[in-house]
Amino acid sequence: MSKYYYLVAGLPNIALGDSKLTYTITDFRRELDGVLSSGDQKLIDLFFLKFDNANLLTQLQWPDRDSDERGTITNEELQDLVKLVKDDDNPPANTLIPPYFTDFLRSYFANEGAAEGSTVSWEDRLATHYYAYAMKSGNEFVSSWFELNLNINNILTAYTCRKYNLDKADYIIGDNEIAEAVRLSNTRDFGLGDTLDYLPALQRIAEEPNLVEREKKLDLLKWEWLDEYTFFKPFDVESVFAYLLKLEMIERWLTLDKETGEQTFREIVGSMKKGSKNVLEEFKRNNNK
């Protein structure tokens, strides 16, 4: 396994509460070019795939919009893939484009791009593919990180459904053991009290009425999880991956407008009380990490 002594030793110290940041995930990505082994680089690429996911949805739904430059797959490659699948052709193998893109597009076009009759948005359907793909990374830490996020999103979604009398089974994504337990169980802890050591913290976070404080506590939980799981691997790719994740958290907080966030939350809750079937999808998008 490769060690990255000089890389890690030279990284700026960062903390979740930093009020400014001159070193972004894009800067870090450039610094990693040519430094990591090919296998470790693929792990880092998994992180940036979420921007490609967003760009794929943009191509399908709003093709005139600008794409997120943090993605790895070019617009031309996405356009070619979309056309091939739409024409029912088999796209050529491409190491940069994961196979789940093709699977997702086939489902999308089979349903003519509409998710009517289902409470699961196309964004969530694509996320389901993404999590399943990333959890097969072959690296225990990276796989665990993606599963952690899947579990957190599903559990918080279930608590929100419970609060507003929505059927949680319609909104839970993925098919791991935790997702199945959350779908089926009606107990307060979904029968997971002895399975997830972070469940009590999630229960407290779910009860936090202030959206900004809720987000801070959620990121703190993830930050501490990263510290714990990389403590004995300070110069391994796991610590490099964790640093990237922490940079993203700080970037997000530095661009978060408190008033906008709270207003969005009030609008979402208002819509939920009116029984809108699309609102929970919006809630998850705004609370995803």
C-alpha positions in Angstrom: 0.0 0.0 0.0 1.3 3.4 -1.0 2.3 6.0 1.6 2.1 9.7 1.1 4.4 11.2 3.7 5.4 14.4 1.9 1.9 15.1 0.6 0.2 14.7 3.9 2.9 16.5 5.9 2.6 19.5 3.6 -1.2 19.9 3.8 -2.5 23.0 5.5 -4.3 22.4 8.8 -8.0 22.7 8.6 -10.9 22.8 11.0 -14.7 22.6 10.5 -15.1 26.1 11.9 -12.6 27.8 9.6 -13.9 31.2 8.5 -11.8 31.4 5.3 -10.3 28.9 3.0 -7.7 29.5 0.3 -7.3 25.9 -0.6 -10.3 24.3 -2.4 -11.1 20.7 -3.4 -10.2 21.8 -7.0 -6.8 22.9 -5.8 -6.3 19.7 -3.9 -7.3 17.6 -6.9 -4.7 19.3 -9.0 -2.1 18.7 -6.4 -2.9 15.0 -6.4 -2.3 14.7 -10.1 0.6 12.4 -10.7 1.2 11.8 -7.0 -1.2 8.9 -6.2 -1.0 5.4 -7.4 -3.5 4.4 -10.1 -5.5 2.4 -7.7 -5.6 5.3 -5.1 -6.5 7.8 -7.8 -9.6 5.7 -8.7 -10.7 6.1 -5.1 -10.4 9.9 -5.3 -12.3 9.8 -8.6 -15.2 8.2 -6.8 -15.7 11.4 -4.8 -15.8 13.5 -7.9 -18.3 11.2 -9.6 -21.1 13.0 -7.7 -20.5 16.1 -9.8 -20.7 13.9 -13.0 -24.0 12.5 -11.6 -25.3 16.1 -11.4 -24.0 16.9 -14.9 -25.7 13.8 -16.3 -29.1 15.0 -14.8 -28.5 18.5 -16.2 -27.9 17.0 -19.7 -31.2 15.2 -19.5 -33.4 17.8 -17.9 -31.8 21.2 -18.6 -29.3 20.7 -21.5 -28.7 24.5 -21.9 -27.4 24.9 -18.4 -23.7 25.0 -17.6 -22.2 21.9 -16.1 -20.3 21.7 -12.9 -16.6 21.9 -13.8 -15.6 19.7 -10.9 -16.9 16.7 -12.9 -14.4 14.4 -14.7 -16.6 13.4 -17.7 -16.8 16.0 -20.4 -20.2 17.3 -21.8 -19.4 15.8 -25.1 -18.9 12.3 -23.6 -22.1 12.6 -21.7 -24.0 13.8 -24.8 -22.6 10.9 -26.8 -23.6 8.4 -24.1 -27.1 9.8 -23.8 -27.6 9.6 -27.6 -26.3 6.0 -27.8 -28.6 4.8 -25.0 -31.6 6.7 -26.3 -31.0 5.1 -29.7 -30.8 1.7 -27.9 -27.2 1.2 -28.9 -24.5 -0.3 -26.7 -22.0 2.4 -25.7 -18.3 1.4 -25.9 -16.4 0.7 -22.8 -15.1 3.8 -21.2 -13.0 3.7 -18.0 -14.1 7.2 -17.0 -17.8 6.5 -17.3 -19.0 4.0 -14.8 -21.4 1.3 -16.0 -24.2 2.5 -13.8 -24.6 5.6 -16.0 -25.8 3.3 -18.8 -28.1 1.4 -16.5 -29.6 4.6 -15.2 -30.2 6.0 -18.7 -31.9 2.9 -19.9 -34.3 3.1 -17.0 -34.8 6.8 -17.6 -35.7 6.4 -21.3 -37.8 3.4 -20.6 -40.0 5.7 -18.5 -39.7 8.6 -20.9 -37.8 10.7 -18.4 -40.8 10.9 -16.0 -40.9 9.7 -12.5 -44.6 10.0 -12.2 -46.3 7.4 -10.1 -43.2 7.1 -8.0 -42.1 9.3 -5.0 -38.5 8.5 -5.8 -36.9 11.3 -7.9 -34.5 10.6 -10.7 -31.8 12.2 -8.6 -32.4 9.7 -5.8 -32.5 6.8 -8.3 -29.1 7.9 -9.7 -27.8 8.3 -6.1 -28.9 4.7 -5.4 -26.7 3.5 -8.3 -23.8 5.7 -7.2 -23.8 4.5 -3.6 -24.0 0.8 -4.7 -21.1 1.4 -7.1 -18.9 3.3 -4.6 -19.5 0.7 -1.8 -17.8 -1.8 -4.1 -14.7 0.3 -4.2 -12.5 -2.5 -2.7 -11.2 -0.1 0.0 -12.9 -0.7 3.4 -12.7 2.9 4.5 -14.0 4.4 1.3 -16.8 1.8 1.1 -17.7 2.5 4.7 -17.8 6.2 4.1 -20.4 5.9 1.3 -22.4 3.5 3.3 -22.3 5.9 6.3 -23.8 8.6 4.1 -26.5 6.3 2.7 -27.5 5.3 6.2 -27.5 8.8 7.5 -29.7 10.1 4.6 -32.1 7.2 5.0 -32.5 7.5 8.7 -33.0 11.3 8.7 -35.5 10.9 5.8 -37.4 8.3 7.9 -37.6 10.6 10.9 -38.9 13.4 8.7 -41.5 11.0 7.2 -42.5 9.9 10.7 -42.9 13.6 11.8 -45.1 14.5 8.8 -47.0 11.3 8.5 -45.5 10.2 5.1 -44.8 6.6 4.1 -41.1 6.3 4.6 -40.9 3.1 2.5 -41.6 5.4 -0.5 -38.5 7.5 0.1 -35.8 5.2 1.4 -33.1 4.4 -1.2 -30.6 1.5 -1.5 -30.9 -2.1 -0.5 -28.4 -2.6 2.3 -29.3 -4.1 5.6 -29.9 -0.6 7.2 -32.1 0.6 4.4 -34.3 -2.6 4.7 -34.6 -2.2 8.5 -35.6 1.5 8.2 -38.2 0.6 5.5 -39.8 -2.2 7.5 -39.5 -1.3 11.2 -41.9 1.0 13.1 -39.9 1.1 16.3 -38.3 4.4 17.4 -34.8 3.2 16.5 -35.9 1.0 13.6 -34.4 -2.0 15.5 -30.9 -0.6 14.9 -30.0 0.4 18.5 -27.4 -2.4 18.8 -26.2 -2.0 15.2 -25.3 1.7 14.7 -23.3 3.4 17.4 -24.0 6.8 15.9 -27.8 6.3 15.9 -28.4 8.2 19.2 -26.5 11.2 17.8 -28.6 11.0 14.6 -31.8 11.0 16.7 -30.7 14.2 18.5 -29.8 15.8 15.2 -33.2 14.9 13.7 -34.9 16.7 16.6 -32.9 19.9 16.0 -35.3 22.6 14.8 -32.7 25.0 13.5 -31.6 24.0 10.0 -28.2 25.6 10.3 -27.4 24.0 13.7 -28.7 20.7 12.4 -26.3 20.8 9.4 -23.4 21.8 11.7 -24.0 18.9 14.0 -24.3 16.5 11.1 -21.0 17.6 9.6 -19.4 17.4 13.0 -20.6 13.8 13.3 -19.1 13.0 9.9 -15.8 14.9 10.7 -15.3 12.9 13.9 -16.1 9.7 12.1 -13.4 10.5 9.6 -10.9 11.3 12.4 -11.6 8.0 14.1 -11.3 5.9 11.0 -8.0 7.5 9.8 -6.3 7.8 13.2 -4.0 4.8 12.5 -3.5 5.6 8.8 -2.1 9.2 8.8 -0.1 8.8 5.6 -2.3 6.4 3.7 -4.8 7.2 0.9 -7.6 7.0 3.5 -6.3 10.2 5.1 -5.9 11.8 1.7 -9.6 11.0 1.0 -10.7 12.2 4.4 -8.9 15.5 3.8 -10.7 16.0 0.6 -14.0 15.4 2.3 -13.2 17.8 5.1 -12.3 20.5 2.5 -15.6 20.1 0.9 -17.4 20.5 4.2 -15.6 23.8 4.9 -16.3 25.0 1.4 -20.0 24.4 1.8 -20.2 26.2 5.1 -18.3 29.2 3.7 -20.9 29.5 0.8 -24.0 28.8 3.0 -26.3 31.8 3.5 -28.0 31.4 6.8 -31.2 33.3 6.0 -31.6 31.6 2.6 -31.2 28.2 4.3 -33.7 28.9 7.0 -36.2 30.3 4.5 -35.8 27.2 2.3 -36.4 25.0 5.3 -39.6 26.9 6.2 -40.9 26.6 2.6 -40.2 22.9 2.6 -42.0 22.2 5.8 -44.9 24.3 4.7 -45.2 22.3 1.5 -44.9 19.0 3.5 -47.8 20.0 5.6 -49.8 20.5 2.5 -49.0 16.9 1.4 -46.8 17.7 -1.6 -45.3 14.4 -2.8 -42.2 16.1 -4.2 -41.2 18.1 -1.1 -39.3 15.3 0.7 -37.1 14.9 -2.4 -36.3 18.6 -2.1 -35.7 18.2 1.6 -33.2 15.4 1.0 -31.4 17.4 -1.7 -31.0 20.3 0.7 -29.7 18.1 3.5 -27.5 15.7 1.5 -24.0 15.4 2.0 
